[in-house]
């Protein structure tokens, strides 16, 4: 028996390039705007958008560590927006939620923290990027 070693023969094992998460309100109800479900569409870990965002986030973390060391033990100002910038960079679009300021404003709005938390949790589960998963 000869096994196929062509990379395309392994496509069933590849993660998807994108995923979507339907947002729920903090009480568990679906988040609707104008009667339509709010859905966040995200680039996956195998995409150039994700790779660039991850590299940028890593560089920023390194810069913060070096700044902390340079202040002789004093805490350098932590960039609390690094995760929000990462989420912005990997978000394709948000359907049915035309919030003023767009994606960046949504992820930075403390009163919408539940949306931010759901998107963060979604991307941290690789199963959400796998088409045969029942999680999608």
TORLUM-731354 format. One record per atom (N, C-alpha, C, O): residue number from 1; chain; x, y, z. Coordinates in Angstrom, 2 decimals. Atoms other than C-alpha are relative to their C-alpha. Layout:
# TORLUM-731354
PT    i  ch        u        v        w
PT  NUM   A        X        Y        Z
...
This chain:
# TORLUM-731354
PT    i  ch        u        v        w
PT    1   A     0.85    -1.18     0.00
PT    1   A     0.00     0.00     0.00
PT    1   A     0.89     1.24     0.00
PT    1   A     1.78     1.38     0.84
PT    2   A    -0.75    -1.24     0.10
PT    2   A     1.39     3.38    -1.04
PT    2   A    -0.83     1.13     0.59
PT    2   A    -1.99     1.33     0.22
PT    3   A     0.69    -1.12    -0.61
PT    3   A     0.48     6.36     1.07
PT    3   A     0.26     1.26    -0.80
PT    3   A     1.36     1.47    -1.31
PT    4   A    -0.10    -1.28     0.70
PT    4   A    -0.17     9.74    -0.55
PT    4   A     0.72     1.00     0.90
PT    4   A     0.25     1.30     2.00
PT    5   A    -0.76    -0.98    -0.79
PT    5   A     2.43    12.24     0.68
PT    5   A    -0.16     1.42    -0.52
PT    5   A     0.57     2.32    -0.12
PT    6   A     0.30    -1.34     0.49
PT    6   A     1.01    15.19    -1.23
PT    6   A    -0.64     0.79     1.15
PT    6   A    -1.58     0.30     1.77
PT    7   A     0.59    -0.78    -1.10
PT    7   A     0.27    17.98     1.30
PT    7   A    -1.52     0.16    -0.08
PT    7   A    -2.19     0.22     0.95
PT    8   A     1.46    -0.16     0.13
PT    8   A    -3.26    18.36    -0.13
PT    8   A    -0.76    -1.22     0.49
PT    8   A    -1.94    -1.13     0.80
PT    9   A     0.64     1.22    -0.50
PT    9   A    -3.99    14.77     0.92
PT    9   A    -0.28     0.11     1.50
PT    9   A    -1.03    -0.69     2.05
PT   10   A     0.16    -0.17    -1.44
PT   10   A    -3.83    16.02     4.51
PT   10   A    -0.96     1.13     0.36
PT   10   A    -1.05     1.53     1.52
PT   11   A     0.88    -1.16    -0.20
PT   11   A    -6.38    18.82     4.09
PT   11   A    -1.03    -0.21     1.11
PT   11   A    -1.42     0.75     1.77
PT   12   A     1.00     0.25    -1.05
PT   12   A    -8.84    17.14     6.46
PT   12   A     0.55     0.26     1.40
PT   12   A    -0.22     0.35     2.36
PT   13   A    -0.63    -0.23    -1.29
PT   13   A    -6.34    17.76     9.27
PT   13   A     0.36     1.47     0.23
PT   13   A     0.81     1.83     1.32
PT   14   A    -0.38    -1.41    -0.08
PT   14   A    -5.78    21.47     8.56
PT   14   A    -1.05     0.81     0.76
PT   14   A    -2.24     0.53     0.69
PT   15   A     0.94    -0.93    -0.62
PT   15   A    -7.30    24.23    10.66
PT   15   A    -0.51     0.97    -1.06
PT   15   A     0.15     1.22    -2.07
PT   16   A     0.59    -0.96     0.94
PT   16   A    -9.57    26.70     8.91
PT   16   A     0.72     1.34     0.10
PT   16   A     1.36     1.65     1.10
PT   17   A    -0.62    -1.32     0.01
PT   17   A    -8.34    30.14     7.95
PT   17   A    -0.86     1.04     0.70
PT   17   A    -0.41     2.17     0.93
PT   18   A     0.89    -0.97    -0.65
PT   18   A   -11.31    31.79     9.64
PT   18   A    -1.00    -0.73     0.88
PT   18   A    -1.21    -1.93     0.75
PT   19   A     1.05     0.51    -0.88
PT   19   A   -13.94    31.30    12.29
PT   19   A    -0.95     1.15     0.30
PT   19   A    -0.64     2.32     0.04
PT   20   A     0.97    -1.02    -0.40
PT   20   A   -16.99    33.14    13.54
PT   20   A    -0.54    -0.36     1.38
PT   20   A    -0.72    -1.53     1.71
PT   21   A     0.58     0.20    -1.33
PT   21   A   -18.36    33.61    17.02
PT   21   A    -1.25     0.87     0.12
PT   21   A    -1.20     2.08    -0.09
PT   22   A     1.24    -0.73    -0.25
PT   22   A   -21.96    34.56    17.72
PT   22   A     0.04     0.45     1.46
PT   22   A     0.26    -0.35     2.37
PT   23   A    -0.15    -0.60    -1.33
PT   23   A   -21.98    36.89    20.71
PT   23   A    -1.30    -0.14     0.79
PT   23   A    -2.40     0.04     0.27
PT   24   A     1.12     0.05    -0.94
PT   24   A   -24.22    36.39    23.72
PT   24   A     0.14     1.15     0.98
PT   24   A     1.24     1.59     1.29
PT   25   A     0.00    -1.00    -1.06
PT   25   A   -25.21    39.01    26.25
PT   25   A     0.46    -0.66     1.30
PT   25   A     0.46    -1.88     1.39
PT   26   A    -0.44     0.59    -1.27
PT   26   A   -23.92    38.54    29.81
PT   26   A    -1.04    -0.91     0.66
PT   26   A    -0.66    -1.80     1.43
PT   27   A     1.05     0.86    -0.59
PT   27   A   -27.27    36.97    30.78
PT   27   A    -0.24    -1.27    -0.80
PT   27   A    -1.10    -2.08    -0.45
PT   28   A     0.11     1.21     0.81
PT   28   A   -26.85    34.30    28.08
PT   28   A    -0.90     0.12    -1.21
PT   28   A    -0.91    -0.77    -2.06
PT   29   A     0.84    -0.21     1.17
PT   29   A   -29.34    35.72    25.60
PT   29   A     0.87     0.35    -1.21
PT   29   A     1.95     0.93    -1.05
PT   30   A    -0.75    -0.39     1.19
PT   30   A   -28.18    36.11    22.00
PT   30   A     0.07     1.53    -0.11
PT   30   A    -0.91     2.22     0.17
PT   31   A    -0.15    -1.44     0.21
PT   31   A   -26.82    39.60    21.28
PT   31   A    -0.57     0.33    -1.37
PT   31   A    -0.06    -0.11    -2.40
PT   32   A     0.66    -0.42     1.24
PT   32   A   -29.11    41.13    18.67
PT   32   A     0.06     1.51    -0.11
PT   32   A    -0.07     2.23     0.88
PT   33   A     0.07    -1.43     0.27
PT   33   A   -28.92    44.54    17.08
PT   33   A    -0.87     0.16    -1.23
PT   33   A    -0.56    -0.40    -2.29
PT   34   A     0.95    -0.14     1.11
PT   34   A   -31.80    45.59    14.86
PT   34   A    -0.63    -1.32    -0.37
PT   34   A    -1.00    -1.54    -1.53
PT   35   A     0.60     1.30     0.24
PT   35   A   -33.16    42.07    15.22
PT   35   A     0.95    -1.03    -0.61
PT   35   A     0.55    -2.17    -0.85
PT   36   A    -0.98     0.90     0.63
PT   36   A   -30.00    40.52    13.74
PT   36   A     1.07    -0.42     1.00
PT   36   A     1.46     0.37     1.87
PT   37   A    -1.01     0.55    -0.90
PT   37   A   -27.44    38.33    15.53
PT   37   A     1.35     0.67    -0.23
PT   37   A     1.79     0.80    -1.37
PT   38   A    -1.34    -0.59     0.08
PT   38   A   -24.11    40.03    16.30
PT   38   A     1.01    -1.15    -0.09
PT   38   A     1.05    -2.03     0.77
PT   39   A    -0.97     1.06     0.28
PT   39   A   -21.33    37.85    14.88
PT   39   A     1.35     0.63    -0.31
PT   39   A     1.45     1.56    -1.10
PT   40   A    -1.37    -0.47     0.24
PT   40   A   -17.57    38.42    14.96
PT   40   A     0.70    -1.04    -0.86
PT   40   A     0.76    -2.22    -0.50
PT   41   A    -0.74     0.86     0.92
PT   41   A   -15.59    36.95    12.05
PT   41   A     1.49     0.26     0.19
PT   41   A     1.94     1.41     0.17
PT   42   A    -1.41    -0.12    -0.37
PT   42   A   -11.93    36.25    12.80
PT   42   A     0.90    -0.80    -0.94
PT   42   A     0.53    -1.87    -1.42
PT   43   A    -1.03     0.73     0.72
PT   43   A    -8.81    35.28    10.89
PT   43   A     0.60    -1.04     0.94
PT   43   A     0.70    -0.82     2.15
PT   44   A    -0.56     1.07    -0.80
PT   44   A    -7.25    32.03    12.08
PT   44   A     1.52     0.04     0.09
PT   44   A     2.17     0.84    -0.58
PT   45   A    -1.45     0.04    -0.25
PT   45   A    -3.74    31.14    13.27
PT   45   A     0.85    -0.32    -1.23
PT   45   A     2.05    -0.08    -1.22
PT   46   A    -0.77     0.35     1.19
PT   46   A    -2.72    29.93     9.80
PT   46   A     0.03     1.13    -1.03
PT   46   A     0.51     0.93    -2.15
PT   47   A     0.07    -1.10     0.96
PT   47   A    -3.26    33.34     8.17
PT   47   A     1.11     1.03     0.22
PT   47   A     1.66     1.13     1.31
PT   48   A    -0.98    -1.08    -0.15
PT   48   A    -0.85    36.21     7.51
PT   48   A    -0.45     1.06     1.00
PT   48   A     0.38     1.65     1.68
PT   49   A     0.51    -1.01    -0.92
PT   49   A    -3.12    38.54     9.52
PT   49   A     0.31    -0.41     1.45
PT   49   A     0.74     0.42     2.25
PT   50   A    -0.25     0.49    -1.35
PT   50   A    -2.79    36.38    12.64
PT   50   A     1.50     0.05     0.30
PT   50   A     1.92     0.50     1.36
PT   51   A    -1.45     0.04    -0.19
PT   51   A     0.96    35.91    12.17
PT   51   A     0.56     1.40     0.25
PT   51   A     1.35     1.59     1.17
PT   52   A    -0.47    -1.38    -0.18
PT   52   A     1.58    39.66    11.81
PT   52   A    -0.45     0.56     1.34
PT   52   A     0.33     1.23     2.02
PT   53   A     0.51    -0.50    -1.28
PT   53   A    -0.62    40.44    14.83
PT   53   A     0.75    -0.64     1.17
PT   53   A     1.07     0.05     2.14
PT   54   A    -0.72     0.69    -1.06
PT   54   A     1.14    37.82    16.97
PT   54   A     1.43     0.51     0.12
PT   54   A     1.94     0.69     1.22
PT   55   A    -1.37    -0.54    -0.01
PT   55   A     4.59    39.11    15.96
PT   55   A     0.03     1.40     0.62
PT   55   A     0.92     1.72     1.40
PT   56   A     0.08    -1.35    -0.54
PT   56   A     3.57    42.67    16.77
PT   56   A    -0.22    -0.04     1.51
PT   56   A     0.40     0.72     2.26
PT   57   A     0.28     0.14    -1.43
PT   57   A     2.19    41.60    20.16
PT   57   A     1.25    -0.47     0.75
PT   57   A     1.54     0.00     1.85
PT   58   A    -1.22     0.51    -0.63
PT   58   A     5.40    39.70    20.94
PT   58   A     1.07     1.09     0.10
PT   58   A     1.76     1.20     1.12
PT   59   A    -0.97    -1.10    -0.02
PT   59   A     7.59    42.67    20.01
PT   59   A    -0.35     1.02     1.08
PT   59   A     0.53     1.53     1.77
PT   60   A     0.45    -0.96    -1.01
PT   60   A     5.52    44.93    22.24
PT   60   A     0.26    -0.53     1.40
PT   60   A     0.67     0.22     2.29
PT   61   A    -0.26     0.60    -1.31
PT   61   A     5.82    42.51    25.15
PT   61   A     1.49     0.07     0.33
PT   61   A     1.86     0.37     1.47
PT   62   A    -1.45    -0.09    -0.20
PT   62   A     9.60    42.41    24.70
PT   62   A     0.41     1.43     0.33
PT   62   A     1.25     1.65     1.20
PT   63   A    -0.31    -1.40    -0.26
PT   63   A     9.73    46.21    24.59
PT   63   A    -0.37     0.38     1.43
PT   63   A     0.38     1.09     2.10
PT   64   A     0.43    -0.30    -1.37
PT   64   A     7.78    46.41    27.86
PT   64   A     0.94    -0.61     1.03
PT   64   A     1.26     0.02     2.04
PT   65   A    -0.94     0.64    -0.94
PT   65   A    10.12    43.94    29.57
PT   65   A     1.30     0.78     0.05
PT   65   A     1.83     1.03     1.13
PT   66   A    -1.25    -0.76     0.05
PT   66   A    13.18    45.86    28.41
PT   66   A    -0.16     1.37     0.68
PT   66   A     0.76     1.85     1.35
PT   67   A     0.25    -1.29    -0.65
PT   67   A    11.62    49.13    29.57
PT   67   A    -0.03    -0.17     1.51
PT   67   A     0.48     0.68     2.24
PT   68   A     0.06     0.27    -1.43
PT   68   A    10.94    47.60    32.98
PT   68   A     1.41    -0.20     0.56
PT   68   A     1.75     0.35     1.60
PT   69   A    -1.38     0.23    -0.43
PT   69   A    14.54    46.40    33.27
PT   69   A     0.81     1.30     0.00
PT   69   A     1.66     1.50     0.86
PT   70   A    -0.71    -1.28     0.11
PT   70   A    15.78    49.83    32.20
PT   70   A    -0.36     0.97     1.11
PT   70   A     0.36     1.94     1.33
PT   71   A     0.41    -0.89    -1.09
PT   71   A    13.92    51.45    35.08
PT   71   A     0.45    -0.52     1.35
PT   71   A    -0.08    -0.12     2.39
PT   72   A    -0.62     0.50    -1.24
PT   72   A    15.98    49.54    37.66
PT   72   A    -1.02    -0.50     1.02
PT   72   A    -1.01    -0.09     2.18
PT   73   A     0.94     0.62    -0.94
PT   73   A    13.15    47.54    39.15
PT   73   A    -1.33     0.70     0.11
PT   73   A    -2.27     0.12     0.64
PT   74   A     1.29    -0.68    -0.04
PT   74   A    10.41    50.15    38.81
PT   74   A    -0.89    -0.61    -1.08
PT   74   A    -0.40    -1.08    -2.11
PT   75   A     0.92     0.54     0.99
PT   75   A     7.33    49.01    36.99
PT   75   A    -0.15     0.97    -1.16
PT   75   A    -0.49     2.14    -0.97
PT   76   A     0.25    -0.81     1.19
PT   76   A     7.19    50.30    33.44
PT   76   A    -1.50     0.02    -0.23
PT   76   A    -2.21    -0.91     0.15
PT   77   A     1.42    -0.09     0.29
PT   77   A     3.78    51.45    32.30
PT   77   A    -0.40    -1.16    -0.91
PT   77   A     0.15    -1.33    -2.00
PT   78   A     0.45     1.16     0.76
PT   78   A     2.01    48.34    31.08
PT   78   A    -0.95     0.45    -1.09
PT   78   A    -1.84     1.26    -0.86
PT   79   A     0.88    -0.30     1.11
PT   79   A     0.38    48.55    27.69
PT   79   A    -1.21    -0.92     0.07
PT   79   A    -1.16    -2.06    -0.39
PT   80   A     1.19     0.82    -0.19
PT   80   A    -3.08    47.30    28.54
PT   80   A    -0.80    -0.17    -1.29
PT   80   A    -1.77    -0.92    -1.32
PT   81   A     0.72     0.09     1.26
PT   81   A    -4.20    47.72    24.93
PT   81   A     0.57    -1.05    -0.96
PT   81   A     0.04    -1.22    -2.05
PT   82   A    -0.64     0.96     0.91
PT   82   A    -1.93    45.01    23.44
PT   82   A    -0.97    -1.08    -0.46
PT   82   A    -0.99    -1.42    -1.64
PT   83   A     0.96     1.04     0.38
PT   83   A    -4.65    42.35    23.52
PT   83   A    -1.09     0.56    -0.90
PT   83   A    -1.52    -0.10    -1.85
PT   84   A     1.02    -0.62     0.84
PT   84   A    -7.22    44.74    22.06
PT   84   A     0.54     0.24    -1.40
PT   84   A    -0.17     0.03    -2.39
PT   85   A    -0.61    -0.19     1.34
PT   85   A    -4.82    45.60    19.22
PT   85   A     0.10    -1.33    -0.74
PT   85   A    -0.14    -1.40    -1.94
PT   86   A    -0.08     1.32     0.61
PT   86   A    -4.28    41.88    18.60
PT   86   A    -1.36    -0.41    -0.54
PT   86   A    -1.47    -0.86    -1.68
PT   87   A     1.34     0.38     0.44
PT   87   A    -8.02    41.23    18.43
PT   87   A    -0.45     0.84    -1.20
PT   87   A    -1.08     0.32    -2.12
PT   88   A     0.34    -0.85     1.14
PT   88   A    -8.49    44.20    16.10
PT   88   A     0.67    -0.51    -1.27
PT   88   A     0.04    -0.56    -2.34
PT   89   A    -0.77     0.44     1.16
PT   89   A    -5.79    42.86    13.78
PT   89   A    -0.51    -1.32    -0.58
PT   89   A    -0.37    -1.55    -1.77
PT   90   A     0.47     1.29     0.53
PT   90   A    -7.35    39.40    13.51
PT   90   A    -1.51    -0.01    -0.27
PT   90   A    -2.04    -1.03    -0.71
PT   91   A     1.44    -0.06     0.27
PT   91   A   -10.98    40.56    13.22
PT   91   A    -0.23     0.40    -1.45
PT   91   A     0.20     1.47    -1.90
PT   92   A     0.38    -0.32     1.38
PT   92   A   -12.27    40.41     9.66
PT   92   A    -1.09     1.06    -0.01
PT   92   A    -1.00     2.07    -0.71
PT   93   A     1.13    -0.92    -0.08
PT   93   A   -15.53    42.13    10.55
PT   93   A    -0.89    -0.41     1.16
PT   93   A    -0.81    -1.52     1.67
PT   94   A     1.04     0.29    -0.98
PT   94   A   -18.30    42.36    13.09
PT   94   A    -1.33     0.31    -0.66
PT   94   A    -1.61     1.46    -1.02
PT   95   A     1.30    -0.16     0.66
PT   95   A   -21.73    41.81    11.61
PT   95   A    -1.05     0.50     0.98
PT   95   A    -1.10     0.07     2.13
PT   96   A     1.21    -0.45    -0.71
PT   96   A   -24.82    43.66    12.81
PT   96   A     0.27     0.76     1.29
PT   96   A    -0.52     0.68     2.23
PT   97   A    -0.27    -0.84    -1.16
PT   97   A   -23.17    45.98    15.31
PT   97   A     0.84     1.21    -0.44
PT   97   A     2.06     1.22    -0.26
PT   98   A    -0.72    -1.16     0.54
PT   98   A   -22.28    49.36    13.75
PT   98   A     0.39     1.00     1.09
PT   98   A    -0.01     2.16     1.04
PT   99   A    -0.39    -0.82    -1.15
PT   99   A   -20.72    50.74    16.94
PT   99   A     0.89     1.16    -0.46
PT   99   A     1.79     0.96    -1.27
PT  100   A    -0.84    -1.14     0.38
PT  100   A   -19.23    54.26    16.61
PT  100   A     1.46    -0.25     0.34
PT  100   A     1.80    -0.62     1.47
PT  101   A    -1.43     0.24    -0.20
PT  101   A   -15.48    53.96    16.18
PT  101   A     0.44    -1.38    -0.48
PT  101   A     1.63    -1.65    -0.56
PT  102   A    -0.31     1.30     0.57
PT  102   A   -15.68    50.42    14.81
PT  102   A     0.58    -1.01     0.96
PT  102   A     0.40    -0.92     2.18
PT  103   A    -0.54     1.13    -0.75
PT  103   A   -13.86    47.33    15.95
PT  103   A     0.88     0.42     1.17
PT  103   A     0.76    -0.10     2.27
PT  104   A    -0.91    -0.43    -1.06
PT  104   A   -11.18    49.11    17.93
PT  104   A    -0.78     0.57     1.19
PT  104   A    -0.47     0.26     2.34
PT  105   A     0.80    -0.59    -1.08
PT  105   A   -13.74    51.08    19.93
PT  105   A    -0.79    -1.07     0.75
PT  105   A    -0.96    -0.97     1.96
PT  106   A     0.75     1.09    -0.64
PT  106   A   -15.74    47.92    20.61
PT  106   A     0.89    -0.73     1.00
PT  106   A     0.49    -0.95     2.14
PT  107   A    -0.89     0.77    -0.87
PT  107   A   -12.76    46.04    22.04
PT  107   A     0.54     0.82     1.18
PT  107   A     0.97     0.25     2.18
PT  108   A    -0.51    -0.85    -1.08
PT  108   A   -11.71    49.03    24.18
PT  108   A    -1.09     0.50     0.95
PT  108   A    -0.78     1.07     1.99
PT  109   A     1.12    -0.48    -0.82
PT  109   A   -15.17    49.80    25.59
PT  109   A    -0.22    -0.94     1.18
PT  109   A    -0.60    -2.09     1.01
PT  110   A     0.13     0.81    -1.22
PT  110   A   -15.29    48.55    29.18
PT  110   A    -1.41    -0.56     0.15
PT  110   A    -1.59    -1.65     0.70
PT  111   A     1.38     0.47    -0.15
PT  111   A   -19.08    48.24    29.02
PT  111   A    -0.35    -1.10    -0.99
PT  111   A    -1.43    -1.69    -0.91
PT  112   A     0.16     1.12     0.94
PT  112   A   -18.68    45.74    26.15
PT  112   A     1.03    -1.09     0.26
PT  112   A     1.34    -1.88    -0.63
PT  113   A    -1.05     0.96    -0.37
PT  113   A   -16.07    43.65    27.99
PT  113   A    -0.43    -1.45    -0.27
PT  113   A     0.41    -2.28    -0.60
PT  114   A     0.48     1.35     0.25
PT  114   A   -18.26    40.56    27.59
PT  114   A     0.25    -0.42    -1.46
PT  114   A     0.53    -1.58    -1.73
PT  115   A    -0.28     0.29     1.41
PT  115   A   -17.84    40.79    23.81
PT  115   A     1.48    -0.32    -0.17
PT  115   A     1.84    -1.32    -0.79
PT  116   A    -1.45     0.21     0.00
PT  116   A   -14.08    41.10    24.18
PT  116   A     0.35    -1.36     0.60
PT  116   A     1.15    -2.11     0.03
PT  117   A    -0.29     1.26    -0.67
PT  117   A   -14.04    38.15    26.60
PT  117   A    -0.42    -1.21    -0.83
PT  117   A     0.29    -2.21    -0.88
PT  118   A     0.47     1.12     0.82
PT  118   A   -16.08    35.91    24.29
PT  118   A     0.89    -0.23    -1.21
PT  118   A     1.18    -1.37    -1.57
PT  119   A    -0.89     0.13     1.15
PT  119   A   -13.86    36.63    21.30
PT  119   A     1.34    -0.58     0.45
PT  119   A     1.88    -1.47    -0.21
PT  120   A    -1.27     0.52    -0.53
PT  120   A   -10.72    36.02    23.39
PT  120   A    -0.10    -1.49     0.32
PT  120   A     0.79    -2.26    -0.03
PT  121   A     0.19     1.41    -0.34
PT  121   A   -12.08    32.72    24.71
PT  121   A    -0.12    -0.85    -1.27
PT  121   A     0.40    -1.96    -1.33
PT  122   A     0.22     0.73     1.25
PT  122   A   -13.11    31.66    21.20
PT  122   A     1.32    -0.28    -0.71
PT  122   A     1.55    -1.40    -1.19
PT  123   A    -1.27     0.21     0.73
PT  123   A    -9.66    32.17    19.68
PT  123   A     0.98    -0.85     0.77
PT  123   A     1.92    -1.39     0.19
PT  124   A    -0.91     0.82    -0.81
PT  124   A    -7.97    30.36    22.56
PT  124   A    -0.36    -1.49    -0.03
PT  124   A     0.33    -2.30     0.58
PT  125   A     0.39     1.39     0.17
PT  125   A    -9.78    27.12    21.65
PT  125   A     0.20    -0.38    -1.47
PT  125   A    -0.61    -0.02    -2.32
PT  126   A    -0.33     0.34     1.38
PT  126   A    -8.17    25.68    18.52
PT  126   A    -1.12    -0.79    -0.68
PT  126   A    -1.23    -0.76    -1.91
PT  127   A     1.12     0.72     0.59
PT  127   A   -11.24    23.48    18.02
PT  127   A    -0.96     0.90    -0.75
PT  127   A    -1.66     0.43    -1.65
PT  128   A     0.88    -0.94     0.70
PT  128   A   -13.11    26.59    16.91
PT  128   A     0.51     0.33    -1.41
PT  128   A    -0.20     0.97    -2.19
PT  129   A    -0.57    -0.23     1.34
PT  129   A   -10.84    26.71    13.84
PT  129   A     0.06    -1.29    -0.82
PT  129   A     0.71    -1.34    -1.86
PT  130   A    -0.05     1.29     0.67
PT  130   A   -11.42    23.11    12.82
PT  130   A    -1.39    -0.34    -0.50
PT  130   A    -2.33    -0.46     0.30
PT  131   A     1.33     0.10     0.61
PT  131   A   -14.29    22.51    10.40
PT  131   A    -0.81    -1.20     0.48
PT  131   A    -2.04    -1.14     0.46
PT  132   A     0.78     1.14    -0.43
PT  132   A   -15.25    19.09    11.73
PT  132   A    -0.44     0.13     1.46
PT  132   A    -1.12    -0.75     1.99
PT  133   A     0.38    -0.23    -1.41
PT  133   A   -15.67    20.52    15.22
PT  133   A    -1.47     0.37     0.09
PT  133   A    -1.99     1.08    -0.77
PT  134   A     1.39    -0.37    -0.22
PT  134   A   -19.18    20.78    16.56
PT  134   A    -0.12     1.32     0.72
PT  134   A    -1.24     1.79     0.96
PT  135   A     0.02    -1.27    -0.72
PT  135   A   -18.17    23.99    18.35
PT  135   A    -0.34     1.17    -0.90
PT  135   A    -0.82     2.19    -0.42
PT  136   A     0.27    -1.11     0.92
PT  136   A   -18.56    26.14    15.23
PT  136   A    -1.47     0.17    -0.22
PT  136   A    -1.89     1.06    -0.97
